[in-house]
Amino acid sequence: MLYTILLGLVIGLLAKYFMPGKDPGDGKGFVGILITIAIGILGSVVGGFLVGLVGIGSGGLIMKLIVGTLGAVLLLWLYRKFAK
């Protein structure tokens, strides 16, 4: 469980790094950290699902970080597109 939370935080931070701008949870202290973790975890789920559809294995930690970050970037993009 702790591994998932830490991995989600790292993935969420990477996604926010690659897509700077207004995101859910910005400037909200502890709640913002929780939202970043949620973005990272949900991004991992979405990225894993999409990679599974293509037929690529999810490999080790580096592959999980890449796939999760791409999924989280996709979620942030969708949020910005539909939040307006």
TIGU-134582 format. One record per residue: x, y, z of N, C-alpha, C, CB in turn; residue in three letters. Coordinates in pm, whole numbers. Glycine has a CB too. Example, Ala and Ser with C-alpha at 12.3 -4.5 7.8 and 13.67 -1.06 7.14 Angstrom:
! residues 2
@n.xx=1319 | n.yy=-569 | n.zz=780 | ca.xx=1230 | ca.yy=-450 | ca.zz=780 | c.xx=1320 | c.yy=-330 | c.zz=780 | cb.xx=1131 | cb.yy=-447 | cb.zz=905 | resn=ALA
@n.xx=1285 | n.yy=-225 | n.zz=708 | ca.xx=1367 | ca.yy=-106 | ca.zz=714 | c.xx=1290 | c.yy=3 | c.zz=787 | cb.xx=1408 | cb.yy=-60 | cb.zz=572 | resn=SER
! end
This chain:
! residues 84
@n.xx=83 | n.yy=-120 | n.zz=0 | ca.xx=0 | ca.yy=0 | ca.zz=0 | c.xx=88 | c.yy=126 | c.zz=0 | cb.xx=-95 | cb.yy=0 | cb.zz=123 | resn=MET
@n.xx=190 | n.yy=126 | n.zz=83 | ca.xx=280 | ca.yy=242 | ca.zz=88 | c.xx=354 | c.yy=259 | c.zz=-45 | cb.xx=381 | cb.yy=227 | cb.zz=204 | resn=LEU
@n.xx=393 | n.yy=147 | n.zz=-106 | ca.xx=459 | ca.yy=148 | ca.zz=-237 | c.xx=369 | c.yy=214 | c.zz=-341 | cb.xx=495 | cb.yy=4 | cb.zz=-281 | resn=TYR
@n.xx=241 | n.yy=180 | n.zz=-340 | ca.xx=146 | ca.yy=237 | ca.zz=-436 | c.xx=131 | c.yy=387 | c.zz=-415 | cb.xx=9 | cb.yy=169 | cb.zz=-424 | resn=THR
@n.xx=125 | n.yy=429 | n.zz=-290 | ca.xx=110 | ca.yy=572 | ca.zz=-259 | c.xx=234 | c.yy=649 | c.zz=-303 | cb.xx=85 | cb.yy=592 | cb.zz=-107 | resn=ILE
@n.xx=352 | n.yy=597 | n.zz=-272 | ca.xx=475 | ca.yy=666 | ca.zz=-310 | c.xx=493 | c.yy=669 | c.zz=-462 | cb.xx=596 | cb.yy=598 | cb.zz=-245 | resn=LEU
@n.xx=463 | n.yy=558 | n.zz=-527 | ca.xx=472 | ca.yy=554 | ca.zz=-673 | c.xx=370 | c.yy=650 | c.zz=-735 | cb.xx=448 | cb.yy=410 | cb.zz=-724 | resn=LEU
@n.xx=250 | n.yy=656 | n.zz=-678 | ca.xx=148 | ca.yy=750 | ca.zz=-726 | c.xx=192 | c.yy=894 | c.zz=-710 | cb.xx=18 | cb.yy=728 | cb.zz=-652 | resn=GLY
@n.xx=257 | n.yy=926 | n.zz=-599 | ca.xx=307 | ca.yy=1062 | ca.zz=-577 | c.xx=413 | c.yy=1097 | c.zz=-680 | cb.xx=363 | cb.yy=1077 | cb.zz=-435 | resn=LEU
@n.xx=508 | n.yy=1008 | n.zz=-702 | ca.xx=614 | ca.yy=1034 | ca.zz=-800 | c.xx=555 | c.yy=1051 | c.zz=-941 | cb.xx=719 | cb.yy=919 | cb.zz=-799 | resn=VAL
@n.xx=464 | n.yy=963 | n.zz=-978 | ca.xx=401 | ca.yy=971 | ca.zz=-1111 | c.xx=320 | c.yy=1099 | c.zz=-1124 | cb.xx=311 | cb.yy=847 | cb.zz=-1136 | resn=ILE
@n.xx=244 | n.yy=1135 | n.zz=-1021 | ca.xx=167 | ca.yy=1259 | ca.zz=-1025 | c.xx=256 | c.yy=1382 | c.zz=-1038 | cb.xx=82 | cb.yy=1271 | cb.zz=-900 | resn=GLY
@n.xx=369 | n.yy=1382 | n.zz=-967 | ca.xx=461 | ca.yy=1495 | ca.zz=-978 | c.xx=527 | c.yy=1500 | c.zz=-1116 | cb.xx=569 | cb.yy=1484 | cb.zz=-870 | resn=LEU
@n.xx=562 | n.yy=1385 | n.zz=-1170 | ca.xx=618 | ca.yy=1382 | ca.zz=-1306 | c.xx=517 | c.yy=1433 | c.zz=-1409 | cb.xx=662 | cb.yy=1239 | cb.zz=-1342 | resn=LEU
@n.xx=392 | n.yy=1393 | n.zz=-1394 | ca.xx=289 | ca.yy=1439 | ca.zz=-1487 | c.xx=270 | c.yy=1590 | c.zz=-1479 | cb.xx=156 | cb.yy=1368 | cb.zz=-1459 | resn=ALA
@n.xx=271 | n.yy=1644 | n.zz=-1356 | ca.xx=258 | ca.yy=1788 | ca.zz=-1341 | c.xx=381 | c.yy=1861 | c.zz=-1395 | cb.xx=235 | cb.yy=1825 | cb.zz=-1194 | resn=LYS
@n.xx=498 | n.yy=1797 | n.zz=-1387 | ca.xx=620 | ca.yy=1856 | ca.zz=-1442 | c.xx=611 | c.yy=1865 | c.zz=-1594 | cb.xx=744 | cb.yy=1774 | cb.zz=-1400 | resn=TYR
@n.xx=563 | n.yy=1759 | n.zz=-1657 | ca.xx=555 | ca.yy=1755 | ca.zz=-1803 | c.xx=437 | c.yy=1835 | c.zz=-1857 | cb.xx=545 | cb.yy=1613 | cb.zz=-1850 | resn=PHE
@n.xx=337 | n.yy=1862 | n.zz=-1773 | ca.xx=221 | ca.yy=1943 | ca.zz=-1815 | c.xx=199 | c.yy=2056 | c.zz=-1714 | cb.xx=92 | cb.yy=1855 | cb.zz=-1827 | resn=MET
@n.xx=287 | n.yy=2156 | n.zz=-1716 | ca.xx=269 | ca.yy=2265 | ca.zz=-1620 | c.xx=142 | c.yy=2344 | c.zz=-1649 | cb.xx=391 | cb.yy=2359 | cb.zz=-1622 | resn=PRO
@n.xx=89 | n.yy=2403 | n.zz=-1547 | ca.xx=-32 | ca.yy=2483 | ca.zz=-1561 | c.xx=-128 | c.yy=2458 | c.zz=-1447 | cb.xx=-100 | cb.yy=2453 | cb.zz=-1694 | resn=GLY
@n.xx=-248 | n.yy=2507 | n.zz=-1461 | ca.xx=-350 | ca.yy=2494 | ca.zz=-1357 | c.xx=-402 | c.yy=2351 | c.zz=-1352 | cb.xx=-466 | cb.yy=2592 | cb.zz=-1382 | resn=LYS
@n.xx=-391 | n.yy=2289 | n.zz=-1237 | ca.xx=-434 | ca.yy=2152 | ca.zz=-1216 | c.xx=-521 | c.yy=2143 | c.zz=-1092 | cb.xx=-314 | cb.yy=2057 | cb.zz=-1205 | resn=ASP
@n.xx=-599 | n.yy=2036 | n.zz=-1080 | ca.xx=-677 | ca.yy=2019 | ca.zz=-958 | c.xx=-584 | c.yy=2003 | c.zz=-839 | cb.xx=-772 | cb.yy=1898 | cb.zz=-970 | resn=PRO
@n.xx=-614 | n.yy=2071 | n.zz=-732 | ca.xx=-536 | ca.yy=2057 | ca.zz=-610 | c.xx=-422 | c.yy=2155 | c.zz=-596 | cb.xx=-483 | cb.yy=1922 | cb.zz=-602 | resn=GLY
@n.xx=-397 | n.yy=2238 | n.zz=-696 | ca.xx=-286 | ca.yy=2334 | ca.zz=-686 | c.xx=-311 | c.yy=2432 | c.zz=-572 | cb.xx=-267 | cb.yy=2409 | cb.zz=-818 | resn=ASP
@n.xx=-210 | n.yy=2448 | n.zz=-488 | ca.xx=-216 | ca.yy=2546 | ca.zz=-380 | c.xx=-312 | c.yy=2510 | c.zz=-268 | cb.xx=-254 | cb.yy=2676 | cb.zz=-435 | resn=GLY
@n.xx=-341 | n.yy=2382 | n.zz=-251 | ca.xx=-435 | ca.yy=2343 | ca.zz=-146 | c.xx=-369 | c.yy=2261 | c.zz=-37 | cb.xx=-550 | cb.yy=2264 | cb.zz=-206 | resn=LYS
@n.xx=-238 | n.yy=2272 | n.zz=-21 | ca.xx=-165 | ca.yy=2206 | ca.zz=86 | c.xx=-175 | c.yy=2055 | c.zz=82 | cb.xx=-216 | cb.yy=2256 | cb.zz=217 | resn=GLY
@n.xx=-215 | n.yy=1997 | n.zz=195 | ca.xx=-222 | ca.yy=1852 | ca.zz=208 | c.xx=-321 | c.yy=1791 | c.zz=110 | cb.xx=-259 | cb.yy=1813 | cb.zz=350 | resn=PHE
@n.xx=-432 | n.yy=1859 | n.zz=87 | ca.xx=-532 | ca.yy=1809 | ca.zz=-9 | c.xx=-471 | c.yy=1805 | c.zz=-149 | cb.xx=-659 | cb.yy=1899 | cb.zz=-8 | resn=VAL
@n.xx=-387 | n.yy=1901 | n.zz=-182 | ca.xx=-320 | ca.yy=1902 | ca.zz=-311 | c.xx=-228 | c.yy=1783 | c.zz=-328 | cb.xx=-241 | cb.yy=2029 | cb.zz=-328 | resn=GLY
@n.xx=-159 | n.yy=1743 | n.zz=-221 | ca.xx=-73 | ca.yy=1626 | ca.zz=-226 | c.xx=-156 | c.yy=1501 | c.zz=-249 | cb.xx=10 | cb.yy=1612 | cb.zz=-96 | resn=ILE
@n.xx=-270 | n.yy=1491 | n.zz=-180 | ca.xx=-358 | ca.yy=1376 | ca.zz=-198 | c.xx=-412 | c.yy=1369 | c.zz=-342 | cb.xx=-475 | cb.yy=1381 | cb.zz=-99 | resn=LEU
@n.xx=-446 | n.yy=1483 | n.zz=-398 | ca.xx=-495 | ca.yy=1486 | ca.zz=-536 | c.xx=-384 | c.yy=1448 | c.zz=-633 | cb.xx=-551 | cb.yy=1627 | cb.zz=-571 | resn=ILE
@n.xx=-261 | n.yy=1492 | n.zz=-606 | ca.xx=-147 | ca.yy=1454 | ca.zz=-690 | c.xx=-125 | c.yy=1303 | c.zz=-685 | cb.xx=-19 | cb.yy=1527 | cb.zz=-646 | resn=THR
@n.xx=-135 | n.yy=1244 | n.zz=-565 | ca.xx=-122 | ca.yy=1099 | ca.zz=-551 | c.xx=-234 | c.yy=1028 | c.zz=-628 | cb.xx=-126 | cb.yy=1058 | cb.zz=-401 | resn=ILE
@n.xx=-356 | n.yy=1080 | n.zz=-616 | ca.xx=-469 | ca.yy=1020 | ca.zz=-687 | c.xx=-450 | c.yy=1027 | c.zz=-838 | cb.xx=-601 | cb.yy=1089 | cb.zz=-648 | resn=ALA
@n.xx=-399 | n.yy=1139 | n.zz=-887 | ca.xx=-372 | ca.yy=1153 | ca.zz=-1031 | c.xx=-268 | c.yy=1049 | c.zz=-1073 | cb.xx=-322 | cb.yy=1296 | cb.zz=-1064 | resn=ILE
@n.xx=-166 | n.yy=1031 | n.zz=-992 | ca.xx=-62 | ca.yy=933 | ca.zz=-1025 | c.xx=-114 | c.yy=790 | c.zz=-1025 | cb.xx=51 | cb.yy=944 | cb.zz=-927 | resn=GLY
@n.xx=-195 | n.yy=755 | n.zz=-925 | ca.xx=-250 | ca.yy=619 | ca.zz=-917 | c.xx=-348 | c.yy=595 | c.zz=-1031 | cb.xx=-319 | cb.yy=596 | cb.zz=-781 | resn=ILE
@n.xx=-438 | n.yy=689 | n.zz=-1054 | ca.xx=-534 | ca.yy=674 | ca.zz=-1164 | c.xx=-463 | c.yy=674 | c.zz=-1300 | cb.xx=-639 | cb.yy=785 | cb.zz=-1160 | resn=LEU
@n.xx=-358 | n.yy=753 | n.zz=-1312 | ca.xx=-280 | ca.yy=753 | ca.zz=-1434 | c.xx=-214 | c.yy=618 | c.zz=-1459 | cb.xx=-175 | cb.yy=862 | cb.zz=-1429 | resn=GLY
@n.xx=-169 | n.yy=554 | n.zz=-1353 | ca.xx=-111 | ca.yy=421 | ca.zz=-1366 | c.xx=-214 | c.yy=319 | c.zz=-1413 | cb.xx=-50 | cb.yy=376 | cb.zz=-1234 | resn=SER
@n.xx=-335 | n.yy=331 | n.zz=-1360 | ca.xx=-443 | ca.yy=240 | ca.zz=-1400 | c.xx=-477 | c.yy=261 | c.zz=-1548 | cb.xx=-568 | cb.yy=261 | cb.zz=-1312 | resn=VAL
@n.xx=-494 | n.yy=387 | n.zz=-1586 | ca.xx=-529 | ca.yy=419 | ca.zz=-1725 | c.xx=-415 | c.yy=378 | c.zz=-1819 | cb.xx=-560 | cb.yy=570 | cb.zz=-1741 | resn=VAL
@n.xx=-292 | n.yy=413 | n.zz=-1784 | ca.xx=-178 | ca.yy=377 | ca.zz=-1867 | c.xx=-160 | c.yy=226 | c.zz=-1878 | cb.xx=-52 | cb.yy=440 | cb.zz=-1811 | resn=GLY
@n.xx=-178 | n.yy=156 | n.zz=-1767 | ca.xx=-167 | ca.yy=11 | ca.zz=-1769 | c.xx=-273 | c.yy=-53 | c.zz=-1856 | cb.xx=-176 | cb.yy=-44 | cb.zz=-1629 | resn=GLY
@n.xx=-394 | n.yy=2 | n.zz=-1850 | ca.xx=-502 | ca.yy=-49 | ca.zz=-1934 | c.xx=-472 | c.yy=-29 | c.zz=-2082 | cb.xx=-635 | cb.yy=19 | cb.zz=-1898 | resn=PHE
@n.xx=-427 | n.yy=91 | n.zz=-2117 | ca.xx=-397 | ca.yy=121 | ca.zz=-2257 | c.xx=-279 | c.yy=38 | c.zz=-2308 | cb.xx=-367 | cb.yy=271 | cb.zz=-2274 | resn=LEU
@n.xx=-178 | n.yy=20 | n.zz=-2226 | ca.xx=-63 | ca.yy=-61 | ca.zz=-2266 | c.xx=-105 | c.yy=-207 | c.zz=-2280 | cb.xx=52 | cb.yy=-48 | cb.zz=-2163 | resn=VAL
@n.xx=-194 | n.yy=-252 | n.zz=-2195 | ca.xx=-247 | ca.yy=-387 | ca.zz=-2206 | c.xx=-324 | c.yy=-409 | c.zz=-2335 | cb.xx=-335 | cb.yy=-419 | cb.zz=-2088 | resn=GLY
@n.xx=-395 | n.yy=-306 | n.zz=-2379 | ca.xx=-468 | ca.yy=-317 | ca.zz=-2506 | c.xx=-374 | c.yy=-332 | c.zz=-2625 | cb.xx=-557 | cb.yy=-194 | cb.zz=-2527 | resn=LEU
@n.xx=-260 | n.yy=-265 | n.zz=-2616 | ca.xx=-162 | ca.yy=-272 | ca.zz=-2723 | c.xx=-85 | c.yy=-404 | c.zz=-2718 | cb.xx=-65 | cb.yy=-153 | cb.zz=-2715 | resn=VAL
@n.xx=-74 | n.yy=-462 | n.zz=-2599 | ca.xx=-7 | ca.yy=-590 | ca.zz=-2584 | c.xx=135 | c.yy=-580 | c.zz=-2534 | cb.xx=-8 | cb.yy=-661 | cb.zz=-2712 | resn=GLY
@n.xx=172 | n.yy=-465 | n.zz=-2480 | ca.xx=306 | ca.yy=-447 | ca.zz=-2425 | c.xx=301 | c.yy=-479 | c.zz=-2276 | cb.xx=359 | cb.yy=-300 | cb.zz=-2449 | resn=ILE
@n.xx=397 | n.yy=-554 | n.zz=-2227 | ca.xx=403 | ca.yy=-585 | ca.zz=-2085 | c.xx=438 | c.yy=-463 | c.zz=-2003 | cb.xx=505 | cb.yy=-696 | cb.zz=-2059 | resn=GLY
@n.xx=404 | n.yy=-465 | n.zz=-1875 | ca.xx=431 | ca.yy=-348 | ca.zz=-1791 | c.xx=563 | c.yy=-358 | c.zz=-1717 | cb.xx=320 | cb.yy=-330 | cb.zz=-1691 | resn=SER
@n.xx=646 | n.yy=-458 | n.zz=-1744 | ca.xx=785 | ca.yy=-466 | ca.zz=-1700 | c.xx=813 | c.yy=-427 | c.zz=-1557 | cb.xx=866 | cb.yy=-383 | cb.zz=-1786 | resn=GLY
@n.xx=926 | n.yy=-361 | n.zz=-1536 | ca.xx=973 | ca.yy=-324 | ca.zz=-1403 | c.xx=934 | c.yy=-183 | c.zz=-1363 | cb.xx=1121 | cb.yy=-339 | cb.zz=-1394 | resn=GLY
@n.xx=1008 | n.yy=-130 | n.zz=-1269 | ca.xx=977 | ca.yy=0 | ca.zz=-1211 | c.xx=984 | c.yy=112 | c.zz=-1315 | cb.xx=1071 | cb.yy=29 | cb.zz=-1097 | resn=LEU
@n.xx=1086 | n.yy=112 | n.zz=-1398 | ca.xx=1101 | ca.yy=219 | ca.zz=-1497 | c.xx=983 | c.yy=218 | c.zz=-1593 | cb.xx=1233 | cb.yy=204 | cb.zz=-1575 | resn=ILE
@n.xx=943 | n.yy=100 | n.zz=-1638 | ca.xx=828 | ca.yy=90 | ca.zz=-1729 | c.xx=701 | c.yy=137 | c.zz=-1658 | cb.xx=811 | cb.yy=-55 | cb.zz=-1780 | resn=MET
@n.xx=685 | n.yy=103 | n.zz=-1531 | ca.xx=567 | ca.yy=148 | ca.zz=-1456 | c.xx=567 | c.yy=300 | c.zz=-1444 | cb.xx=564 | cb.yy=85 | cb.zz=-1316 | resn=LYS
@n.xx=683 | n.yy=360 | n.zz=-1422 | ca.xx=690 | ca.yy=506 | ca.zz=-1414 | c.xx=655 | c.yy=571 | c.zz=-1548 | cb.xx=831 | cb.yy=550 | cb.zz=-1370 | resn=LEU
@n.xx=705 | n.yy=516 | n.zz=-1656 | ca.xx=677 | ca.yy=572 | ca.zz=-1788 | c.xx=529 | c.yy=558 | c.zz=-1823 | cb.xx=764 | cb.yy=503 | cb.zz=-1896 | resn=ILE
@n.xx=476 | n.yy=437 | n.zz=-1807 | ca.xx=336 | ca.yy=411 | ca.zz=-1841 | c.xx=243 | c.yy=493 | c.zz=-1751 | cb.xx=304 | cb.yy=260 | cb.zz=-1829 | resn=VAL
@n.xx=273 | n.yy=497 | n.zz=-1622 | ca.xx=190 | ca.yy=573 | ca.zz=-1529 | c.xx=193 | c.yy=721 | c.zz=-1557 | cb.xx=236 | cb.yy=548 | cb.zz=-1387 | resn=GLY
@n.xx=311 | n.yy=773 | n.zz=-1589 | ca.xx=323 | ca.yy=916 | ca.zz=-1620 | c.xx=246 | c.yy=950 | c.zz=-1747 | cb.xx=471 | cb.yy=956 | cb.zz=-1635 | resn=THR
@n.xx=257 | n.yy=866 | n.zz=-1848 | ca.xx=180 | ca.yy=891 | ca.zz=-1971 | c.xx=30 | c.yy=888 | c.zz=-1944 | cb.xx=217 | cb.yy=788 | cb.zz=-2079 | resn=LEU
@n.xx=-15 | n.yy=793 | n.zz=-1862 | ca.xx=-156 | ca.yy=788 | ca.zz=-1826 | c.xx=-200 | c.yy=909 | c.zz=-1747 | cb.xx=-185 | cb.yy=663 | cb.zz=-1746 | resn=GLY
@n.xx=-115 | n.yy=955 | n.zz=-1654 | ca.xx=-149 | ca.yy=1073 | ca.zz=-1574 | c.xx=-149 | c.yy=1199 | c.zz=-1659 | cb.xx=-51 | cb.yy=1088 | cb.zz=-1459 | resn=ALA
@n.xx=-58 | n.yy=1209 | n.zz=-1754 | ca.xx=-57 | ca.yy=1323 | ca.zz=-1847 | c.xx=-187 | c.yy=1324 | c.zz=-1928 | cb.xx=67 | cb.yy=1317 | cb.zz=-1942 | resn=VAL
@n.xx=-229 | n.yy=1207 | n.zz=-1971 | ca.xx=-356 | ca.yy=1196 | ca.zz=-2044 | c.xx=-472 | c.yy=1243 | c.zz=-1957 | cb.xx=-379 | cb.yy=1050 | cb.zz=-2091 | resn=LEU
@n.xx=-473 | n.yy=1204 | n.zz=-1830 | ca.xx=-580 | ca.yy=1247 | ca.zz=-1739 | c.xx=-578 | c.yy=1398 | c.zz=-1719 | cb.xx=-566 | cb.yy=1176 | cb.zz=-1604 | resn=LEU
@n.xx=-459 | n.yy=1456 | n.zz=-1702 | ca.xx=-450 | ca.yy=1602 | ca.zz=-1686 | c.xx=-496 | c.yy=1674 | c.zz=-1812 | cb.xx=-306 | cb.yy=1644 | cb.zz=-1652 | resn=LEU
@n.xx=-461 | n.yy=1620 | n.zz=-1927 | ca.xx=-504 | ca.yy=1680 | ca.zz=-2053 | c.xx=-657 | c.yy=1677 | c.zz=-2064 | cb.xx=-441 | cb.yy=1606 | cb.zz=-2173 | resn=TRP
@n.xx=-715 | n.yy=1561 | n.zz=-2031 | ca.xx=-862 | ca.yy=1550 | ca.zz=-2035 | c.xx=-928 | c.yy=1645 | c.zz=-1934 | cb.xx=-906 | cb.yy=1404 | cb.zz=-2007 | resn=LEU
@n.xx=-869 | n.yy=1657 | n.zz=-1815 | ca.xx=-923 | ca.yy=1748 | ca.zz=-1714 | c.xx=-924 | c.yy=1891 | c.zz=-1767 | cb.xx=-841 | cb.yy=1740 | cb.zz=-1584 | resn=TYR
@n.xx=-813 | n.yy=1933 | n.zz=-1825 | ca.xx=-805 | ca.yy=2071 | ca.zz=-1875 | c.xx=-898 | c.yy=2094 | c.zz=-1992 | cb.xx=-662 | cb.yy=2104 | cb.zz=-1917 | resn=ARG
@n.xx=-917 | n.yy=1991 | n.zz=-2074 | ca.xx=-1004 | ca.yy=2005 | ca.zz=-2190 | c.xx=-1151 | c.yy=2021 | c.zz=-2149 | cb.xx=-989 | cb.yy=1884 | cb.zz=-2282 | resn=LYS
@n.xx=-1194 | n.yy=1943 | n.zz=-2048 | ca.xx=-1335 | ca.yy=1942 | ca.zz=-2011 | c.xx=-1368 | c.yy=2029 | c.zz=-1889 | cb.xx=-1378 | cb.yy=1801 | cb.zz=-1984 | resn=PHE
@n.xx=-1268 | n.yy=2082 | n.zz=-1819 | ca.xx=-1294 | ca.yy=2164 | ca.zz=-1701 | c.xx=-1332 | c.yy=2307 | c.zz=-1736 | cb.xx=-1173 | cb.yy=2164 | cb.zz=-1610 | resn=ALA
@n.xx=-1312 | n.yy=2344 | n.zz=-1861 | ca.xx=-1339 | ca.yy=2484 | ca.zz=-1901 | c.xx=-1483 | c.yy=2509 | c.zz=-1915 | cb.xx=-1272 | cb.yy=2517 | cb.zz=-2029 | resn=LYS
! end
